[in-house]
């Protein structure tokens, strides 16, 4: 039985909630409500009045005990979680699945490792290269890939950045210009492949309430520019595709001129290392050591390793970086495995208050190169020693051809 109203009998302010209740009272059938991109007004930064009206509308639908009986299921999607601070009665009765924690739906928020392996075999694409470009969003035991970029790479038979087709590095740049304390230092470390501590609880899921570095990083995680490690409460740049977006963003932000210079110097250093320029490597490590440490931590081992990662941060574009790698008869400090066989692999061994010859001998005696069995071609042995007294580095480089 359908109940019809003459147009004149329906008040102008007749709400959707009232309409749902009216229909439910006649049919006895509850509604399923789907709202796609619920956060569009957040992302477009609508006026305060419009946004307040919108949230009032959502609360009228989903927080009302009267209307609840008429709604069997409500499913809303968006890039950002539900706004947390705009109204007193928040939409806290939804079960949220986000890029920070998708819970039991984690394997469905993107392609998994196994799915991408299968697709690469079917379409003749190198899996290791695909992984370095699009992997990095880990949740609940799953390696998650950007599905759109994987599909583009498979269809075009080429791995490269397809991210800019759907977004832009300007999103990062806008947030970097907020210039909150600690942001730049963390960005430098993440560009070098390290992780940054982050607290996600303070972010209010809007584009107008950024108050700290943590708010900025949490927002960038929600839109894919950073990946989150819930267990360790850290974030990182997930893959080569996103790393390039960060590189572009840093280049256009005035406050990051020094960071842009570090990236360019790193590119030059990689070329110098391949050419065997030992003095250039030592000088670059002297400088990068300054950027990653304070006077209190300057001489510890972690600082020395961080100096290596920073100096070679551009290598992320061409290499898989393995730290404390199990190789040969021991553990190499850093191993750079090339994504393409046209590039040489690099084994870097670090010493402190010793000599570069000792580092080089360790590489050879423990046969670190044996574990690179899948790689045939030139290897670079790079021995580095750091002297605490003068706070300087020395370097020795040798080429080794692996048959």
C-alpha positions, 0 to 999 in steps of 0.5 A, a space after each residue: 500500500 502506498 501513501 501519497 501526498 498532494 504537493 501542497 501538503 508537504 512542508 518545505 522543511 520536511 526532512 529526509 529523516 521525517 520522510 524515512 519515518 513516514 514511509 517506514 510507518 506505512 511499509 514496515 520496511 527499514 531503509 539501507 542508506 548509502 552515502 559515497 564521499 561523505 567528506 566532500 564538504 570537508 575536503 572542499 572546506 565548505 563554509 561554517 554554516 553549510 558544514 554545520 547544517 550538513 553535520 546536523 543533517 547527518 546527526 538527524 539521520 544517524 543519532 536519532 533514536 526515533 529514526 534508528 528503527 527505520 534504518 537497517 544499515 547505513 554505509 558511508 565512504 570517504 577519504 577522511 574519518 568522520 569529523 570529531 569536533 564540530 558538533 556536540 553529538 558526534 557520529 560515534 555510532 559507526 564502525 570505522 574502517 580506515 587506512 590506519 586500521 581497517 581491522 578485518 577488512 585490511 586485505 580488501 583496501 588494496 591489492 595484496 602481495 599474493 594478488 600482485 605476484 599472480 598478476 605480474 606473472 600473468 601480465 609479464 611484469 617484474 614483481 620486485 620492481 612492481 613491489 618497490 613502486 606500489 607496495 608499503 601499506 601494511 596492515 594486520 599481516 597484509 602487504 597492501 598495494 595501490 590498486 589503481 597504479 598496479 592496474 596502470 602498470 600492468 596495462 602499460 607494461 611499465 612501472 612508473 608513477 601513476 599517482 599524479 594522474 589522480 592527485 598532486 604533490 601540491 597536497 603535500 606542499 600545502 601541509 609542509 608550509 604549515 611548518 610545525 615544529 619537528 616536521 622538517 627533521 622528520 621529513 628528511 628522515 623519512 626521505 632517507 627511508 626511516 620512520 617517524 614517530 606519530 600520534 594519530 589521536 589528536 587529528 580532528 579529521 578536518 582541513 582547518 584544525 591542524 595544530 601539530 606535526 602529528 596532525 599533518 602526518 595523520 592527514 597525509 596517512 589518510 590520503 595515502 602519502 604516508 603509511 602507518 605502523 600501528 604497533 610502533 606508532 610510526 609513519 613512513 613514505 611507503 614506496 617509490 611512487 610516493 617518494 617521488 611525490 614528496 621529492 616534487 613537493 619539497 622542491 616547491 616549498 621555500 622552507 625546504 630549500 635545504 632538503 631539496 639540496 640534500 636530495 640533489 646532492 644524494 643523486 650526485 653522491 650515488 653517481 660518485 660512489 659508482 665511479 669510485 670517488 672515495 673522497 666525495 663519499 667521505 665528504 658527503 657522509 660528514 655533511 649528512 651526519 650533521 643533519 641527522 644528529 644532535 651533539 648528544 647523539 653524534 657519536 652513537 652507532 644509530 647516528 652513523 647508520 642514519 648518516 648513510 641512509 640520508 647520504 644515499 636517500 636518492 638510491 631508494 629510486 633504484 635500489 632495495 635497501 636492506 639494513 642489517 642484512 643477513 649475508 654470507 657469514 654475518 650481517 652487513 650494515 647496509 646492502 643496496 640491491 639494484 632493481 635493474 641489473 644495469 646498476 651495481 649492487 652495493 655492500 656498505 660496512 661501517 666501522 667506528 674509531 677503526 679503519 676503512 681497511 678493517 671494514 673492507 676485510 670484513 666484507 671479504 672475509 665473511 663473504 657478504 657477497 655470497 647472499 646476492 646469488 640472484 644478482 650477477 654483475 658488478 658489486 661495490 664494496 664500500 668500507 666506511 670508518 667514522 673517527 669520533 675525535 675529528 668527527 670525520 669519515 674515511 671511505 674505501 671503494 672496491 669493485 668486484 665482478 660476480 659471475 
